[in-house]
Structure formats: C-alpha cells, structure tokens
C-alpha cells in the first residue's frame, strides 16, 4: 500500500512509502498450538511441507488445501502461508483471518502481515498493535512497518526507535529510513553511518541517500560510487533519480551545485518493503 510520510521541517519532500506483505515461507519450524497431540503435530507438519511442494509445482488449489489442513491443526506456518497465498488470489478477508490465527499462535510474520491488512482497511489502531506485537517478538519487518506508520502519524521519536530496532536486526530499509530521520534531526554523522549500513546490505535507496549526503559533504568520488550502486540495484524510479543526480554531479563546478537544492535535486524516499529470508 502507499502511505504519505509527514514531512520534517527543512527536509526534502519525500516520495511515497510502500509496505509489502512478507512472501510465502519455503520451509520453517512447524509448531502446532499448545496441547496438540503427536498426530496433530505430524499432520500439521505434513500439511505445511505438502503445501510448499504443491505450490512449487504450480498446484495452487492443492497447496491451499494442504495449508488449510495444517492450519486446522494449529500450525502457525501453515496459517501464514495460507494467508500469503490467499492475498495472491485476492481474498483479503480470508487472508486477514489466516494471518490473525498465525499471530494468535505467536508468529511474528503473521502479526506484521495482519497489521498491514488492518492498515489497508483503515484500522490504524489495530495495525499499530499488530506491528508492536511483531516488533516485540524480535521481528525486523514488524519494527520496520511500525516505524513507517509512526512516522506517518508524526511520532518521529517513536519512528526513529522502531527503525533503529529494525536496523539492529539487519533490515536494510530500516537502516536507510533511520538515516533519513536522523538527517532530518541534524545528526549527519549518524545518518551517514546508517546509509552506509543500508548500502552495505545492498539497499538501493540507502545507496541513493548515501550519495546525496556525501555530495553535500563534498566527497564527490564516493558519492558517485554510491549513486552507481543505486542505479545497479534500484527499480526504474530509483535508477532514474540516481542517474539524474550522477549527471548533475558530473556537471557541477562546486560542492553546492553538486548537492542540489533540497526538495528537488536529491529527493529521498523510505523503502518500507518487508523482507523474509
């Protein structure tokens, strides 16, 4: 979904933010609900693994049926994959119910995806609560989505804390988003370090933001390298902006010209794409 981020005073206009559902799991520990018997555990595991196999073969109807069997036996992974597959089929109401069951069984990814669907429905309070549960379970995506929603609502201190937790858990988008908010606060050293972490993790937006800040510092050689990273990794929008910034960098006769005016020369965006390893 697309959401608008509250602008920071004196900071460049930001592009829209995007949060995406976590994809299906190819494997994972299968743990049924407390009190499940041995047969239930075996059936739940079999349902999940069969569902994965059938989906890989392109048998989506069979995969759905297998995930449903695992879900009925209390397996959070089956409920999660059922929800993800239902989203692909456009059945958001049933997907929301499946993610809710995964969340109720302690699944962090289920809580994060539940939050996103609740947010799309306009249930912001429910989304915040779900993201907080995912974050409390140590989930980088939950912290990342929480940070994005808090930033949109103007709670920049809370957003910084959430993005920092996502960053500490290895989330590249969390690092880039943290850097952007730190830059808005005037903590340029912290922002530079955060953008470097995002760039090191292969994040196109982090590389772009790093290039823009390095250009402002006058480090044109490293700025050029960062922009090249953004071009190599980014989607068409990021790559186009990076090419324009790189062209401006080459044509510039001074550090001020290389940096460009805030809000037009180096637009930045928060990339709120969830990850799932």
URRA-V78651 format. One record per pair of residues at least 24 apart in sequence whose C-alpha atoms are under 6 Angstrom apart, sorted by sequence separation. I is the first residue (numbers start at 1). GAP is how many residues later the second one is. D is the distance in whole Angstrom. If there is no record, write none. Layout:
I GAP D
I GAP D
//
This chain:
44 26 4
76 26 4
108 26 4
140 26 4
172 26 5
204 26 4
44 29 6
76 29 6
108 29 6
140 29 6
172 29 6
204 29 5
48 30 5
80 30 6
112 30 5
144 30 6
176 30 5
204 30 5
44 31 6
172 31 6
40 33 6
218 37 5
33 41 5
32 42 5
32 43 4
216 43 5
31 44 6
215 44 5
24 57 5
24 60 6
21 92 6
177 93 5
173 98 6
141 133 5
6 146 5
5 147 4
6 148 6
11 173 6
12 250 5
13 250 5
12 251 4
22 252 6
17 253 6
19 253 5
20 253 5
14 254 5
15 254 5
18 254 5
19 254 5
20 254 6
14 255 5
//
